[in-house]
Amino acid sequence: MWSVLLIGLTSCGHQQPSETIIERKPPVAVPQKKPQVEAPKPTLQVPMSHKVGLLLPLTGSHAKLGNHLLQAAELSLFEMGPSSLTLLPQDTTQGGAHKAALRALDAGAELLLGPLFAEDVKAIRPLVASRKVNLISFSTDQGVAGNGVFILGFLPSQQINQASNFAKTKGLTKVAALTPEDGYGKLVDQTLKQLNSQGKIKLLGITHYARGDILEGNPGNSRIKDEVSQYKSKGLQALFVPEGGENLSHLLKLLISQMPLTIVGSGQWDTQDTLDLAFDLKENFFASPDPETRGQFIRRYEEVYGEKPPRIASLAYDAVALSAALVDKGYTQQNLTLPQGFMGMDGLFRLTPQGLNERGLAILEVTSIGFKTLNPAPRSF
């Protein structure tokens, strides 16, 4: 029986997998300059026996993001030290995701990591099923999960649930939300409505908006302001705003007239962009993976590649680390869905038989000097 799988970044040397705890540590030497990656790249060859396909957009409009994830995957492989693992990076842009997956499988891949986008996952689901291999996608679209497809991306439903539970401990149960008219917004809506039906919150309403509605001067501005004002008149205690970056900035400008107001975010707040808005967001909170271990990953990535990784790069790191840890056990559904879970760069997580993931999340508060942990992430399920 396996215990929690630990993927560490704390000291030099490495350990081989054991039956109870697996801990991998970084090598003494790291590359002195940023590796050059030419895409598409047929293999990242290491003299090892087990092969894992890595499906990413390495060319085209999403090449920058795809290559960041590839670099994180390379870093993870380097951090693992000697192991019987070979990565097979394949470009999902040239020829499409189906051909990329086919190339990896024909080359002997026993597991597929990626792709990044839900439409690409849909394109290769029949192939995955026919070849009887499992796939760990970086998507957040729950609709593509199941039948050998696992979703490793950060799911808003868990973040909203966790943030709502914390808000309840503070007596904040009368809530409303501003959500975008897209798939992410629909997941947030669904979660809040479910919490309302369970009696965990009192949902006063949800205001939907198209991206253009929140731009300064758009006629949609007044509608959003008016509806938030109506929520406040009904006793609003917390407003969920699951947006990040520039969109969050636009929304905050619309909410200035409604302050003071407790605003609750989602994992999309977990970026430097949110800290840049700390003056308006201080003392507001959101649920997100443990920032401590992720901070180690960010520092290591910067040390090797000379730049900060995008937020989702840690998914590629954890996926490769998980692959390395299970390489001698096999990539069966039973092994991938260990109930004890795994401890990665984004903290505790586990894959479920339904193809989703569950994460141990922390509650973070926005302050002028960074994110403050109000409630630490759990260390076990």
KAQUIPE-V76357 format. One line per field, one symbol per residue. ss: DSSP state (H for helix, E for strand, L for the rest). phi: phi as a letter, one per 30 degrees, with the letter a starting at -180 (. if undefined). A space follows every 50 residues. Layout:
BEGIN
ss=???
phi=???
END
This chain:
BEGIN
ss=LLLLEELLLLLELLLLLLLLLLLLLELLLLLLLLLLLLLLLLLELLLLLE EEEEEELLLLLLHHHHHHHHHHHHHHHHHHLLLLEEEEEEELLLLHHHHH HHHHHHLLEEEEEELLLHHHHHHHHHHHHHHLLEEEELLLLHHHLELLEE ELLLLHHHHHHHHHHHHHHLLLLEEEEEEELLHHHHHHHHHHHHHHHLLL LEEEEEEEELHHHHLLLLLHHHHHHHHHHHHHHLLLLEEEELLLHHHHHH HHHHHHHHLLLLEELLHHHLLHHHHLLHHHHLLLEEEEELHHHHHHHHHH HHHHHLLLLLLLHHHHHHHHHHHHHLLLLLLLHHHHLLLLLEEELLEEEE ELLLLLEEELEEEEEEELLEEEEEELLLLLL
phi=.dcddcccbcadjabdebdcbcbcbdddcbedbddccccdcdbcdbdbcc cbdbcbdcbidcddddddddddddedddddieadbbdbdbddddijdddd dddddddjdcaccjddcddddedceddedddhccbcccdcdddcdjhjcc ccddcdedddedddddeddciccdbbbcbddaddddddeeddddddddid bcddlbccbdeddcdeidededdddddddddddcjecacdbdbbiddddd ddddcedcddadcccbddddbdedddceedceicbacaeedddddddddd ddddciadddedddddeddddddddcedcjcdddddceddibccdcidab ccedjcbbbdcccccdbdckdcddbdddcad
END
